[in-house]
């Protein structure tokens, strides 16, 4: 196969790929609802803080901790109390 034939073959397949992408693109985009949030925002309780949890249940990640009597904070995810 000559160099010209190879170049034409590559250009042809690129054109086919672009044509397929233009035809399939709108179909794929139609399946995604526009403006739908993935999760609903829920405001944390008054006085709550985002603190790093000290347990492996929460994976030592930052979670919402609600204030408890005596100045401690309780994790809203696993229930671990911190700062008592």
C-alpha positions, 0 to 999 in steps of 0.5 A, spaced: 500 500 500 502 506 498 503 512 502 497 516 499 493 510 500 495 509 507 493 517 508 487 516 505 485 510 509 487 514 515 483 520 513 477 516 512 477 512 518 477 519 522 471 521 518 467 515 520 469 516 527 467 523 527 461 522 524 459 516 529 461 521 535 456 526 532 450 521 531 451 518 538 453 524 542 446 527 542 443 520 544 447 519 550 446 526 552 439 525 552 439 520 557 442 524 563 436 529 566 438 536 566 439 540 572 437 534 577 442 534 583 445 528 585 443 529 592 439 533 596 442 538 601 441 537 608 443 543 613 447 541 619 443 542 626 445 548 629 452 548 633 454 542 629 461 542 626 465 538 621 470 535 625 475 529 623 472 523 626 477 518 630 474 511 628 475 507 622 467 506 621 468 513 618 474 512 615 477 518 619 474 522 614 471 529 616 464 528 618 458 532 622 459 532 629 453 535 633 454 539 640 453 535 646 452 537 654 459 538 657 462 541 650 463 534 647 461 533 640 458 527 637 459 524 630 452 524 626 455 518 622 457 513 627 456 516 634 463 517 637 463 522 642 469 527 641 472 532 646 469 529 653 
